[in-house]
């Protein structure tokens, strides 16, 4: 694979994109299955050829805080995705090398996580924000 000299602002944006993606995924794992309150269900019969029976508990829906966190993280994901994908650096690469460069950037950014600047704490995990 070719060596790329990514500008620091592009590396920082990609690293931040990784961090926000991780925070968003962590938040999503804690959310109820329905945004709005909804009744659960239990299928009366098991599925053919298995002992699995489809059930879903009642969903209390998202709290206002959860809704705002999801919206904030999704907006950050969108902004960072646009920043990374439209960075002027990509126009300096030769034809047919942008995809390879993009894959290389994705691989180098997480490795530099320890060398990143201080995090503003705004997009950390929900547990970290609560502390």
The first five atom37 places (N, CA, C, CB, O) and aatype in JSON, in Angstrom:
{
  "aatype": [20, 20, 20, 20, 20, 20, 20, 20, 20, 20, 20, 20, 20, 20, 20, 20, 20, 20, 20, 20, 20, 20, 20, 20, 20, 20, 20, 20, 20, 20, 20, 20, 20, 20, 20, 20, 20, 20, 20, 20, 20, 20, 20, 20, 20, 20, 20, 20, 20, 20, 20, 20, 20, 20, 20, 20, 20, 20, 20, 20, 20, 20, 20, 20, 20, 20, 20, 20, 20, 20, 20, 20, 20, 20, 20, 20, 20, 20, 20, 20, 20, 20, 20, 20, 20, 20, 20, 20, 20, 20, 20, 20, 20, 20, 20, 20, 20, 20, 20, 20, 20, 20, 20, 20, 20, 20, 20, 20, 20, 20, 20, 20, 20, 20, 20, 20, 20, 20, 20, 20, 20, 20, 20, 20, 20, 20, 20, 20, 20, 20, 20],
  "atom_mask": [
    [1, 1, 1, 1, 1],
    [1, 1, 1, 1, 1],
    [1, 1, 1, 1, 1],
    [1, 1, 1, 1, 1],
    [1, 1, 1, 1, 1],
    [1, 1, 1, 1, 1],
    [1, 1, 1, 1, 1],
    [1, 1, 1, 1, 1],
    [1, 1, 1, 1, 1],
    [1, 1, 1, 1, 1],
    [1, 1, 1, 1, 1],
    [1, 1, 1, 1, 1],
    [1, 1, 1, 1, 1],
    [1, 1, 1, 1, 1],
    [1, 1, 1, 1, 1],
    [1, 1, 1, 1, 1],
    [1, 1, 1, 1, 1],
    [1, 1, 1, 1, 1],
    [1, 1, 1, 1, 1],
    [1, 1, 1, 1, 1],
    [1, 1, 1, 1, 1],
    [1, 1, 1, 1, 1],
    [1, 1, 1, 1, 1],
    [1, 1, 1, 1, 1],
    [1, 1, 1, 1, 1],
    [1, 1, 1, 1, 1],
    [1, 1, 1, 1, 1],
    [1, 1, 1, 1, 1],
    [1, 1, 1, 1, 1],
    [1, 1, 1, 1, 1],
    [1, 1, 1, 1, 1],
    [1, 1, 1, 1, 1],
    [1, 1, 1, 1, 1],
    [1, 1, 1, 1, 1],
    [1, 1, 1, 1, 1],
    [1, 1, 1, 1, 1],
    [1, 1, 1, 1, 1],
    [1, 1, 1, 1, 1],
    [1, 1, 1, 1, 1],
    [1, 1, 1, 1, 1],
    [1, 1, 1, 1, 1],
    [1, 1, 1, 1, 1],
    [1, 1, 1, 1, 1],
    [1, 1, 1, 1, 1],
    [1, 1, 1, 1, 1],
    [1, 1, 1, 1, 1],
    [1, 1, 1, 1, 1],
    [1, 1, 1, 1, 1],
    [1, 1, 1, 1, 1],
    [1, 1, 1, 1, 1],
    [1, 1, 1, 1, 1],
    [1, 1, 1, 1, 1],
    [1, 1, 1, 1, 1],
    [1, 1, 1, 1, 1],
    [1, 1, 1, 1, 1],
    [1, 1, 1, 1, 1],
    [1, 1, 1, 1, 1],
    [1, 1, 1, 1, 1],
    [1, 1, 1, 1, 1],
    [1, 1, 1, 1, 1],
    [1, 1, 1, 1, 1],
    [1, 1, 1, 1, 1],
    [1, 1, 1, 1, 1],
    [1, 1, 1, 1, 1],
    [1, 1, 1, 1, 1],
    [1, 1, 1, 1, 1],
    [1, 1, 1, 1, 1],
    [1, 1, 1, 1, 1],
    [1, 1, 1, 1, 1],
    [1, 1, 1, 1, 1],
    [1, 1, 1, 1, 1],
    [1, 1, 1, 1, 1],
    [1, 1, 1, 1, 1],
    [1, 1, 1, 1, 1],
    [1, 1, 1, 1, 1],
    [1, 1, 1, 1, 1],
    [1, 1, 1, 1, 1],
    [1, 1, 1, 1, 1],
    [1, 1, 1, 1, 1],
    [1, 1, 1, 1, 1],
    [1, 1, 1, 1, 1],
    [1, 1, 1, 1, 1],
    [1, 1, 1, 1, 1],
    [1, 1, 1, 1, 1],
    [1, 1, 1, 1, 1],
    [1, 1, 1, 1, 1],
    [1, 1, 1, 1, 1],
    [1, 1, 1, 1, 1],
    [1, 1, 1, 1, 1],
    [1, 1, 1, 1, 1],
    [1, 1, 1, 1, 1],
    [1, 1, 1, 1, 1],
    [1, 1, 1, 1, 1],
    [1, 1, 1, 1, 1],
    [1, 1, 1, 1, 1],
    [1, 1, 1, 1, 1],
    [1, 1, 1, 1, 1],
    [1, 1, 1, 1, 1],
    [1, 1, 1, 1, 1],
    [1, 1, 1, 1, 1],
    [1, 1, 1, 1, 1],
    [1, 1, 1, 1, 1],
    [1, 1, 1, 1, 1],
    [1, 1, 1, 1, 1],
    [1, 1, 1, 1, 1],
    [1, 1, 1, 1, 1],
    [1, 1, 1, 1, 1],
    [1, 1, 1, 1, 1],
    [1, 1, 1, 1, 1],
    [1, 1, 1, 1, 1],
    [1, 1, 1, 1, 1],
    [1, 1, 1, 1, 1],
    [1, 1, 1, 1, 1],
    [1, 1, 1, 1, 1],
    [1, 1, 1, 1, 1],
    [1, 1, 1, 1, 1],
    [1, 1, 1, 1, 1],
    [1, 1, 1, 1, 1],
    [1, 1, 1, 1, 1],
    [1, 1, 1, 1, 1],
    [1, 1, 1, 1, 1],
    [1, 1, 1, 1, 1],
    [1, 1, 1, 1, 1],
    [1, 1, 1, 1, 1],
    [1, 1, 1, 1, 1],
    [1, 1, 1, 1, 1],
    [1, 1, 1, 1, 1],
    [1, 1, 1, 1, 1],
    [1, 1, 1, 1, 1],
    [1, 1, 1, 1, 1],
    [1, 1, 1, 1, 1]
  ],
  "atom_positions": [
    [[0.84, -1.18, 0.0], [0.0, 0.0, 0.0], [0.88, 1.24, 0.0], [-0.96, 0.0, 1.21], [1.95, 1.24, 0.62]],
    [[0.47, 2.25, -0.67], [1.23, 3.49, -0.78], [1.25, 4.22, 0.56], [0.64, 4.39, -1.88], [0.36, 4.04, 1.39]],
    [[2.27, 5.05, 0.75], [2.37, 5.89, 1.94], [1.68, 7.22, 1.64], [3.86, 6.11, 2.36], [1.81, 7.77, 0.55]],
    [[0.95, 7.72, 2.63], [0.23, 8.98, 2.46], [0.68, 9.93, 3.55], [-1.3, 8.76, 2.51], [0.92, 9.54, 4.69]],
    [[0.78, 11.2, 3.18], [1.14, 12.24, 4.12], [-0.12, 13.04, 4.43], [2.29, 13.16, 3.56], [-0.32, 14.14, 3.9]],
    [[-0.96, 12.48, 5.3], [-2.23, 13.13, 5.61], [-2.0, 14.38, 6.44], [-3.17, 12.16, 6.35], [-1.2, 14.35, 7.38]],
    [[-2.66, 15.48, 6.11], [-2.55, 16.67, 6.94], [-3.13, 16.4, 8.34], [-3.26, 17.87, 6.28], [-4.04, 15.59, 8.49]],
    [[-2.61, 17.08, 9.33], [-3.02, 16.83, 10.71], [-4.5, 17.11, 10.92], [-2.2, 17.66, 11.66], [-5.15, 16.4, 11.69]],
    [[-5.06, 18.13, 10.27], [-6.48, 18.43, 10.47], [-7.37, 17.31, 9.93], [-6.86, 19.76, 9.8], [-8.43, 17.04, 10.48]],
    [[-6.93, 16.66, 8.87], [-7.67, 15.51, 8.33], [-7.57, 14.31, 9.28], [-7.15, 15.13, 6.93], [-8.56, 13.63, 9.52]],
    [[-6.37, 14.06, 9.8], [-6.2, 12.99, 10.78], [-7.07, 13.23, 12.01], [-4.73, 12.87, 11.19], [-7.71, 12.31, 12.53]],
    [[-7.08, 14.48, 12.48], [-7.87, 14.83, 13.66], [-9.36, 14.63, 13.41], [-7.59, 16.27, 14.08], [-10.08, 14.12, 14.27]],
    [[-9.82, 15.04, 12.23], [-11.24, 14.88, 11.89], [-11.61, 13.39, 11.82], [-11.56, 15.58, 10.55], [-12.68, 12.99, 12.29]],
    [[-10.74, 12.58, 11.23], [-11.01, 11.14, 11.15], [-11.01, 10.51, 12.54], [-9.97, 10.44, 10.24], [-11.87, 9.68, 12.84]],
    [[-10.07, 10.88, 13.38], [-10.03, 10.37, 14.74], [-11.31, 10.76, 15.48], [-8.8, 10.89, 15.48], [-11.9, 9.93, 16.18]],
    [[-11.72, 11.99, 15.34], [-12.94, 12.46, 16.0], [-14.15, 11.68, 15.47], [-13.14, 13.98, 15.77], [-15.06, 11.35, 16.23]],
    [[-14.16, 11.4, 14.17], [-15.24, 10.61, 13.58], [-15.29, 9.22, 14.21], [-15.07, 10.5, 12.04], [-16.38, 8.71, 14.51]],
    [[-14.14, 8.6, 14.42], [-14.1, 7.3, 15.1], [-14.65, 7.41, 16.51], [-12.66, 6.75, 15.13], [-15.42, 6.55, 16.96]],
    [[-14.26, 8.46, 17.22], [-14.7, 8.63, 18.6], [-16.21, 8.85, 18.69], [-13.97, 9.8, 19.24], [-16.88, 8.27, 19.54]],
    [[-16.73, 9.7, 17.82], [-18.17, 9.98, 17.85], [-18.96, 8.74, 17.43], [-18.5, 11.17, 16.92], [-20.02, 8.47, 18.0]],
    [[-18.46, 8.0, 16.47], [-19.12, 6.76, 16.06], [-19.19, 5.78, 17.23], [-18.39, 6.12, 14.88], [-20.22, 5.15, 17.45]],
    [[-18.1, 5.66, 17.96], [-18.08, 4.76, 19.12], [-19.07, 5.23, 20.19], [-16.65, 4.67, 19.72], [-19.79, 4.42, 20.78]],
    [[-19.1, 6.53, 20.45], [-20.03, 7.07, 21.45], [-21.48, 6.86, 21.01], [-19.77, 8.58, 21.68], [-22.33, 6.51, 21.83]],
    [[-21.76, 7.06, 19.74], [-23.11, 6.86, 19.21], [-23.52, 5.39, 19.32], [-23.2, 7.34, 17.73], [-24.63, 5.08, 19.75]],
    [[-22.63, 4.49, 18.94], [-22.93, 3.06, 19.03], [-23.16, 2.63, 20.48], [-21.8, 2.24, 18.41], [-24.05, 1.83, 20.76]],
    [[-22.35, 3.16, 21.38], [-22.52, 2.83, 22.8], [-23.87, 3.33, 23.3], [-21.37, 3.45, 23.63], [-24.56, 2.61, 24.02]],
    [[-24.25, 4.54, 22.93], [-25.54, 5.08, 23.34], [-26.67, 4.23, 22.78], [-25.68, 6.54, 22.88], [-27.62, 3.9, 23.5]],
    [[-26.59, 3.87, 21.52], [-27.66, 3.09, 20.89], [-27.88, 1.75, 21.57], [-27.35, 2.87, 19.42], [-29.01, 1.26, 21.63]],
    [[-26.81, 1.15, 22.09], [-26.96, -0.13, 22.79], [-27.77, 0.0, 24.08], [-25.59, -0.72, 23.09], [-28.3, -1.0, 24.57]],
    [[-27.87, 1.2, 24.62], [-28.58, 1.4, 25.89], [-30.01, 1.87, 25.7], [-27.84, 2.4, 26.74], [-30.76, 1.94, 26.67]],
    [[-30.4, 2.18, 24.47], [-31.72, 2.76, 24.22], [-32.81, 1.7, 24.16], [-31.7, 3.56, 22.94], [-32.55, 0.56, 23.79]],
    [[-34.05, 2.09, 24.51], [-35.18, 1.18, 24.31], [-35.36, 0.89, 22.82], [-36.49, 1.78, 24.91], [-34.83, 1.62, 21.98]],
    [[-36.09, -0.16, 22.51], [-36.23, -0.56, 21.1], [-37.12, 0.38, 20.3], [-36.8, -1.96, 21.02], [-37.09, 0.35, 19.07]],
    [[-37.91, 1.22, 20.96], [-38.8, 2.14, 20.25], [-38.58, 3.57, 20.76], [-40.28, 1.72, 20.43], [-38.44, 3.8, 21.96]],
    [[-38.55, 4.52, 19.84], [-38.38, 5.92, 20.23], [-39.57, 6.38, 21.06], [-38.21, 6.82, 18.98], [-39.41, 7.03, 22.09]],
    [[-40.75, 6.05, 20.61], [-41.98, 6.41, 21.33], [-42.43, 5.23, 22.18], [-43.11, 6.83, 20.33], [-42.14, 4.08, 21.83]],
    [[-43.12, 5.47, 23.28], [-43.63, 4.35, 24.08], [-44.48, 3.42, 23.21], [-44.45, 4.88, 25.28], [-45.32, 3.87, 22.43]],
    [[-44.25, 2.13, 23.37], [-44.98, 1.16, 22.56], [-45.16, -0.12, 23.37], [-44.23, 0.87, 21.22], [-44.28, -0.51, 24.14]],
    [[-46.29, -0.78, 23.18], [-46.51, -2.04, 23.9], [-45.65, -3.16, 23.29], [-48.0, -2.44, 23.87], [-45.37, -3.17, 22.1]],
    [[-45.25, -4.05, 24.14], [-44.5, -5.21, 23.67], [-45.43, -6.28, 23.15], [-43.62, -5.78, 24.77], [-46.64, -6.06, 23.08]],
    [[-44.89, -7.42, 22.8], [-45.72, -8.51, 22.32], [-45.02, -9.84, 22.59], [-46.03, -8.35, 20.83], [-43.81, -9.9, 22.82]],
    [[-45.79, -10.85, 22.55], [-45.27, -12.2, 22.64], [-46.02, -13.04, 21.62], [-45.41, -12.79, 24.09], [-47.25, -13.18, 21.68]],
    [[-45.28, -13.59, 20.68], [-45.9, -14.48, 19.7], [-46.3, -15.75, 20.44], [-44.93, -14.79, 18.5], [-45.49, -16.33, 21.16]],
    [[-47.51, -16.16, 20.26], [-48.02, -17.31, 20.98], [-47.39, -18.62, 20.61], [-49.46, -17.4, 20.78], [-47.41, -19.56, 21.41]],
    [[-46.83, -18.72, 19.44], [-46.28, -19.98, 18.98], [-44.79, -19.85, 18.72], [-46.99, -20.46, 17.72], [-44.29, -18.78, 18.36]],
    [[-44.09, -20.94, 18.91], [-42.67, -20.93, 18.62], [-42.45, -21.02, 17.1], [-41.95, -22.1, 19.34], [-43.33, -21.45, 16.35]],
    [[-41.27, -20.6, 16.69], [-40.93, -20.64, 15.28], [-40.68, -22.09, 14.85], [-39.69, -19.77, 15.0], [-40.22, -22.9, 15.65]],
    [[-40.98, -22.42, 13.6], [-40.75, -23.81, 13.13], [-39.28, -24.2, 13.23], [-41.23, -23.96, 11.67], [-38.39, -23.39, 12.98]],
    [[-39.03, -25.43, 13.59], [-37.7, -26.04, 13.64], [-36.77, -25.41, 14.68], [-37.06, -25.96, 12.29], [-35.55, -25.56, 14.59]],
    [[-37.32, -24.71, 15.65], [-36.52, -24.1, 16.71], [-37.38, -23.91, 17.94], [-35.91, -22.75, 16.24], [-38.61, -24.03, 17.86]],
    [[-36.77, -23.62, 19.03], [-37.51, -23.33, 20.26], [-37.71, -21.83, 20.45], [-36.79, -23.92, 21.46], [-38.24, -21.41, 21.48]],
    [[-37.3, -21.03, 19.48], [-37.38, -19.57, 19.6], [-38.83, -19.09, 19.51], [-36.53, -18.89, 18.52], [-39.57, -19.48, 18.6]],
    [[-39.2, -18.24, 20.45], [-40.5, -17.6, 20.42], [-40.27, -16.1, 20.39], [-41.39, -18.02, 21.63], [-39.57, -15.57, 21.26]],
    [[-40.83, -15.42, 19.44], [-40.62, -13.98, 19.29], [-41.34, -13.22, 20.4], [-41.11, -13.51, 17.91], [-42.56, -13.36, 20.58]],
    [[-40.58, -12.43, 21.14], [-41.15, -11.58, 22.19], [-40.45, -10.24, 22.18], [-41.03, -12.26, 23.59], [-39.3, -10.13, 21.75]],
    [[-41.13, -9.24, 22.65], [-40.55, -7.91, 22.78], [-41.19, -7.28, 24.01], [-40.79, -7.03, 21.49], [-42.42, -7.24, 24.1]],
    [[-40.4, -6.78, 24.97], [-40.98, -6.16, 26.16], [-41.57, -4.79, 25.81], [-39.91, -6.02, 27.26], [-41.28, -4.23, 24.75]],
    [[-42.39, -4.26, 26.7], [-42.91, -2.91, 26.51], [-41.73, -1.94, 26.41], [-43.87, -2.5, 27.66], [-40.72, -2.1, 27.11]],
    [[-41.87, -0.95, 25.56], [-40.83, 0.07, 25.43], [-41.31, 1.35, 26.09], [-40.47, 0.31, 23.94], [-42.39, 1.85, 25.76]],
    [[-40.53, 1.88, 27.0], [-40.92, 3.14, 27.62], [-40.7, 4.34, 26.68], [-40.13, 3.35, 28.91], [-41.15, 5.44, 26.98]],
    [[-40.03, 4.11, 25.56], [-39.68, 5.2, 24.65], [-38.43, 5.92, 25.14], [-40.85, 6.19, 24.52], [-37.96, 5.67, 26.25]],
    [[-37.91, 6.8, 24.32], [-36.72, 7.55, 24.68], [-37.11, 8.69, 25.6], [-36.0, 8.09, 23.43], [-38.2, 9.26, 25.49]],
    [[-36.23, 9.02, 26.52], [-36.42, 10.23, 27.32], [-36.04, 11.43, 26.46], [-35.58, 10.18, 28.64], [-35.43, 11.26, 25.4]],
    [[-36.39, 12.61, 26.9], [-36.01, 13.81, 26.16], [-34.49, 13.93, 26.07], [-36.6, 15.07, 26.81], [-33.95, 14.36, 25.05]],
    [[-33.81, 13.55, 27.15], [-32.35, 13.6, 27.14], [-31.78, 12.62, 26.1], [-31.8, 13.27, 28.55], [-30.86, 12.97, 25.37]],
    [[-32.32, 11.41, 26.04], [-31.86, 10.44, 25.05], [-32.1, 10.93, 23.63], [-32.56, 9.09, 25.26], [-31.24, 10.78, 22.76]],
    [[-33.27, 11.52, 23.4], [-33.56, 12.06, 22.07], [-32.57, 13.15, 21.69], [-34.99, 12.62, 22.02], [-32.09, 13.18, 20.56]],
    [[-32.25, 14.03, 22.63], [-31.32, 15.12, 22.32], [-29.9, 14.58, 22.1], [-31.31, 16.16, 23.45], [-29.18, 15.08, 21.24]],
    [[-29.5, 13.55, 22.87], [-28.18, 12.96, 22.68], [-28.06, 12.28, 21.32], [-27.89, 11.94, 23.79], [-27.06, 12.43, 20.63]],
    [[-29.1, 11.55, 20.93], [-29.09, 10.9, 19.62], [-28.99, 11.96, 18.52], [-30.35, 10.04, 19.42], [-28.2, 11.82, 17.59]],
    [[-29.78, 13.0, 18.63], [-29.76, 14.07, 17.62], [-28.4, 14.74, 17.57], [-30.86, 15.11, 17.9], [-27.88, 15.01, 16.48]],
    [[-27.81, 15.02, 18.72], [-26.52, 15.7, 18.78], [-25.42, 14.84, 18.17], [-26.17, 16.06, 20.24], [-24.61, 15.32, 17.39]],
    [[-25.41, 13.56, 18.53], [-24.37, 12.67, 18.0], [-24.55, 12.44, 16.5], [-24.39, 11.33, 18.74], [-23.56, 12.38, 15.76]],
    [[-25.78, 12.31, 16.05], [-26.0, 12.12, 14.61], [-25.59, 13.36, 13.83], [-27.48, 11.78, 14.33], [-25.04, 13.25, 12.73]],
    [[-25.85, 14.54, 14.38], [-25.42, 15.78, 13.71], [-23.89, 15.86, 13.66], [-25.99, 17.03, 14.44], [-23.32, 16.27, 12.65]],
    [[-23.24, 15.45, 14.75], [-21.78, 15.44, 14.76], [-21.22, 14.44, 13.76], [-21.26, 15.12, 16.16], [-20.24, 14.72, 13.07]],
    [[-21.85, 13.26, 13.67], [-21.43, 12.26, 12.69], [-21.54, 12.8, 11.27], [-22.26, 10.98, 12.83], [-20.63, 12.61, 10.45]],
    [[-22.64, 13.45, 10.98], [-22.83, 14.01, 9.65], [-21.79, 15.07, 9.35], [-24.24, 14.59, 9.51], [-21.18, 15.07, 8.28]],
    [[-21.59, 15.98, 10.29], [-20.62, 17.07, 10.08], [-19.21, 16.52, 9.88], [-20.65, 18.03, 11.26], [-18.5, 16.96, 8.98]],
    [[-18.81, 15.58, 10.71], [-17.46, 15.01, 10.58], [-17.3, 14.18, 9.31], [-17.15, 14.14, 11.8], [-16.24, 14.2, 8.69]],
    [[-18.34, 13.47, 8.92], [-18.28, 12.7, 7.67], [-18.08, 13.62, 6.48], [-19.57, 11.87, 7.48], [-17.29, 13.32, 5.59]],
    [[-18.78, 14.72, 6.47], [-18.64, 15.69, 5.38], [-17.24, 16.31, 5.42], [-19.72, 16.8, 5.48], [-16.6, 16.47, 4.38]],
    [[-16.77, 16.65, 6.62], [-15.43, 17.25, 6.75], [-14.36, 16.32, 6.2], [-15.14, 17.58, 8.21], [-13.48, 16.76, 5.46]],
    [[-14.44, 15.05, 6.56], [-13.42, 14.09, 6.11], [-13.54, 13.83, 4.61], [-13.55, 12.77, 6.88], [-12.54, 13.84, 3.89]],
    [[-14.76, 13.61, 4.14], [-14.91, 13.21, 2.73], [-14.72, 14.35, 1.74], [-16.28, 12.62, 2.52], [-14.43, 14.1, 0.57]],
    [[-14.85, 15.59, 2.17], [-14.68, 16.72, 1.24], [-13.4, 17.51, 1.5], [-15.87, 17.66, 1.34], [-13.23, 18.61, 0.99]],
    [[-12.52, 16.94, 2.3], [-11.26, 17.63, 2.62], [-10.48, 17.89, 1.33], [-10.41, 16.8, 3.63], [-10.43, 17.03, 0.46]],
    [[-9.86, 19.06, 1.21], [-9.09, 19.38, -0.01], [-7.95, 18.41, -0.3], [-8.53, 20.77, 0.11], [-7.49, 18.32, -1.44]],
    [[-7.48, 17.68, 0.71], [-6.39, 16.74, 0.48], [-6.72, 15.72, -0.59], [-6.04, 16.02, 1.77], [-5.86, 15.33, -1.37]],
    [[-7.98, 15.29, -0.64], [-8.34, 14.23, -1.57], [-8.15, 14.65, -3.03], [-9.79, 13.81, -1.35], [-7.92, 13.8, -3.89]],
    [[-8.23, 15.94, -3.31], [-8.03, 16.41, -4.69], [-6.56, 16.38, -5.1], [-8.58, 17.82, -4.86], [-6.25, 16.53, -6.28]],
    [[-5.66, 16.19, -4.13], [-4.23, 16.13, -4.46], [-3.78, 14.73, -4.86], [-3.41, 16.62, -3.29], [-2.67, 14.56, -5.36]],
    [[-4.63, 13.74, -4.64], [-4.26, 12.37, -4.99], [-4.54, 12.1, -6.46], [-5.02, 11.36, -4.11], [-5.43, 12.7, -7.06]],
    [[-3.77, 11.2, -7.01], [-3.93, 10.86, -8.41], [-5.19, 10.05, -8.66], [-2.73, 10.09, -8.89], [-5.8, 9.54, -7.73]],
    [[-5.58, 9.94, -9.93], [-6.77, 9.17, -10.28], [-6.65, 7.72, -9.8], [-7.0, 9.2, -11.81], [-5.6, 7.08, -9.94]],
    [[-7.72, 7.23, -9.23], [-7.77, 5.85, -8.78], [-7.1, 5.58, -7.45], [-7.16, 5.0, -9.8], [-7.0, 4.43, -7.05]],
    [[-6.64, 6.62, -6.75], [-5.96, 6.4, -5.47], [-6.73, 6.95, -4.27], [-4.59, 7.02, -5.52], [-6.32, 6.74, -3.13]],
    [[-7.82, 7.63, -4.52], [-8.56, 8.24, -3.42], [-9.14, 7.17, -2.49], [-9.68, 9.13, -3.96], [-9.06, 7.3, -1.27]],
    [[-9.72, 6.13, -3.05], [-10.31, 5.08, -2.22], [-9.24, 4.41, -1.37], [-11.04, 4.04, -3.09], [-9.44, 4.17, -0.18]],
    [[-8.1, 4.1, -1.98], [-7.0, 3.49, -1.23], [-6.52, 4.44, -0.13], [-5.83, 3.13, -2.18], [-6.22, 4.01, 0.98]],
    [[-6.44, 5.71, -0.45], [-6.05, 6.71, 0.55], [-7.05, 6.8, 1.68], [-5.88, 8.07, -0.1], [-6.67, 6.92, 2.85]],
    [[-8.31, 6.75, 1.34], [-9.36, 6.83, 2.35], [-9.29, 5.62, 3.29], [-10.76, 6.91, 1.69], [-9.45, 5.76, 4.5]],
    [[-9.05, 4.45, 2.73], [-8.91, 3.25, 3.56], [-7.67, 3.35, 4.45], [-8.83, 1.99, 2.66], [-7.71, 2.94, 5.61]],
    [[-6.6, 3.9, 3.93], [-5.38, 4.08, 4.73], [-5.63, 5.06, 5.87], [-4.22, 4.57, 3.85], [-5.14, 4.84, 6.98]],
    [[-6.36, 6.11, 5.62], [-6.67, 7.08, 6.67], [-7.49, 6.43, 7.77], [-7.42, 8.29, 6.09], [-7.25, 6.66, 8.96]],
    [[-8.46, 5.62, 7.39], [-9.29, 4.95, 8.39], [-8.45, 4.05, 9.28], [-10.4, 4.14, 7.72], [-8.75, 3.89, 10.47]],
    [[-7.41, 3.44, 8.72], [-6.56, 2.54, 9.5], [-5.56, 3.29, 10.37], [-5.81, 1.61, 8.57], [-5.2, 2.8, 11.44]],
    [[-5.11, 4.46, 9.96], [-4.11, 5.18, 10.73], [-4.71, 6.01, 11.85], [-3.3, 6.08, 9.83], [-4.07, 6.2, 12.88]],
    [[-5.92, 6.49, 11.68], [-6.5, 7.38, 12.69], [-6.68, 6.72, 14.05], [-7.83, 7.89, 12.21], [-6.31, 7.33, 15.05]],
    [[-7.23, 5.48, 14.14], [-7.39, 4.89, 15.46], [-6.05, 4.63, 16.16], [-8.17, 3.6, 15.35], [-5.97, 4.7, 17.38]],
    [[-5.01, 4.33, 15.4], [-3.71, 4.06, 15.99], [-3.14, 5.3, 16.64], [-2.74, 3.53, 14.94], [-2.35, 5.2, 17.58]],
    [[-3.52, 6.47, 16.16], [-3.0, 7.72, 16.72], [-3.87, 8.24, 17.85], [-2.87, 8.77, 15.65], [-3.69, 9.38, 18.29]],
    [[-4.82, 7.43, 18.33], [-5.74, 7.88, 19.37], [-5.01, 8.31, 20.62], [-6.74, 6.79, 19.7], [-5.42, 9.29, 21.26]],
    [[-3.95, 7.61, 21.0], [-3.22, 7.98, 22.19], [-2.49, 9.29, 22.04], [-2.25, 6.9, 22.55], [-2.22, 9.97, 23.04]],
    [[-2.16, 9.67, 20.81], [-1.41, 10.9, 20.58], [-2.31, 12.08, 20.29], [-0.45, 10.71, 19.44], [-1.83, 13.18, 20.03]],
    [[-3.61, 11.87, 20.34], [-4.54, 12.95, 20.03], [-4.52, 13.99, 21.13], [-5.96, 12.41, 19.83], [-4.1, 13.73, 22.25]],
    [[-5.0, 15.17, 20.77], [-5.09, 16.25, 21.74], [-6.16, 15.97, 22.77], [-5.38, 17.57, 21.03], [-6.87, 14.97, 22.67]],
    [[-6.27, 16.84, 23.77], [-7.26, 16.6, 24.81], [-8.67, 16.64, 24.25], [-7.12, 17.63, 25.92], [-9.0, 17.48, 23.41]],
    [[-9.48, 15.72, 24.73], [-10.87, 15.64, 24.3], [-11.68, 16.67, 25.07], [-11.43, 14.22, 24.51], [-11.47, 16.86, 26.27]],
    [[-12.59, 17.33, 24.39], [-13.4, 18.34, 25.06], [-14.46, 17.72, 25.96], [-14.06, 19.24, 24.05], [-15.16, 18.43, 26.67]],
    [[-14.58, 16.37, 25.92], [-15.53, 15.69, 26.78], [-16.96, 15.76, 26.31], [-15.45, 16.23, 28.14], [-17.82, 15.11, 26.88]],
    [[-17.23, 16.54, 25.28], [-18.61, 16.74, 24.83], [-19.19, 15.5, 24.18], [-18.68, 17.91, 23.87], [-20.41, 15.31, 24.19]],
    [[-18.34, 14.65, 23.61], [-18.88, 13.52, 22.87], [-18.4, 12.19, 23.42], [-18.51, 13.63, 21.41], [-18.36, 11.2, 22.69]],
    [[-18.04, 12.15, 24.67], [-17.62, 10.89, 25.27], [-18.8, 9.99, 25.52], [-16.87, 11.14, 26.56], [-19.92, 10.26, 25.07]],
    [[-18.56, 8.93, 26.24], [-19.63, 7.99, 26.52], [-20.65, 8.6, 27.46], [-19.07, 6.7, 27.12], [-20.32, 9.52, 28.21]],
    [[-21.88, 8.12, 27.44], [-22.89, 8.64, 28.36], [-22.45, 8.52, 29.81], [-24.22, 7.92, 28.16], [-22.72, 9.41, 30.61]],
    [[-21.78, 7.42, 30.16], [-21.32, 7.25, 31.54], [-20.27, 8.3, 31.89], [-20.76, 5.84, 31.75], [-20.27, 8.84, 32.99]],
    [[-19.37, 8.57, 30.94], [-18.33, 9.56, 31.2], [-18.93, 10.96, 31.32], [-17.28, 9.53, 30.07], [-18.46, 11.77, 32.13]],
    [[-19.94, 11.24, 30.54], [-20.57, 12.56, 30.63], [-21.32, 12.74, 31.94], [-21.53, 12.78, 29.46], [-21.43, 13.85, 32.45]],
    [[-21.82, 11.64, 32.48], [-22.58, 11.72, 33.73], [-21.66, 11.9, 34.92], [-23.44, 10.47, 33.92], [-22.08, 12.43, 35.96]],
    [[-20.41, 11.47, 34.79], [-19.45, 11.55, 35.9], [-18.99, 12.97, 36.16], [-18.25, 10.66, 35.63], [-18.19, 13.21, 37.06]]
  ]
}
